[in-house]
């Protein structure tokens, strides 16, 4: 049922998303990270010790996540093959965040449509790390498009990539890597040491998926009649215009496809961060660029599913 599980899970994510009150492995991983981090901080106090503690945190969270996922899937399969198939579907479904990302972006889009700037800022603050309290409409729109572009990688493309490499357990381990980065992988004084390993390993895990996103988003641009030539050109030209070694690949590709400029300076945790601009300023960013970026992300996600399923079929079989 392996490939069938992929497609069923993809359809479930497109249909249901992540209902907030349903049990979700990422929440369990997040709780495990919080508990372990508190325990490590009670023992490790110096920066050097916190770096070693952060390495242990990463090993324990990723290792336990893989082991529990593998054990659960193996147990369900041994009880009955159909239970194993259902377990695969459920695990893969929880790994994908395409619908969740689309919904979050559309909530901001709808608030901007109704003219509520305060509500738009509030809804944007749920999905970005920057200070949203002073942002105007073009800045809010730009932030949403950037979020959709960046998270198309770790929300859909990368989980599918690791699913192809090692099945649901490895894809779930990737999700643990990504969750660690989102919780402790900051350069602030509180997290710089304990999150050092988590941030570096997330960069490594996303290295190839981010570069594949350049091709997938460019192909998606051609299919939805956006500017695929500029997506390829700008995606390659501005691929390093970001502090992260990975984020600019998808952001620059989306900027090129839409013909807008992303990036630029922003406030994070009360500090002004000077970020380079990505893309060409061919026109002002518009409200409709939010649904356009969502369409790009959804089409690129479908292409990723088809590509990785084909590779799996050629190398392993159904």
Secondary structure by P-SEA (a helix, b strand, c coil): caaaaaaaaaaaaaccccccccccaaaaaaaaaaaaaaaaaaccccaaaaaaaaaaaaaaaaaaaaaaaaaaaaaaaaacaaaaaaaaaaaaaaaccaaaaaaaaaaaaaaaaaccaaaaaaaaaaccccccccccaaaaaaaaaaaaaaacccccaaaaaaaaaccaaaaaaaaaaaaaaaccccccccccccaaaaaaaaaaaaaaaaaaaaaaaaaaaaaacccaaaaaaaaaaaccccccccccaaaaaaaaaaccccccccccccbbbbbbbccccccccccaaaaaaaaaaaaaaaaaaaaaaaaaaacccc
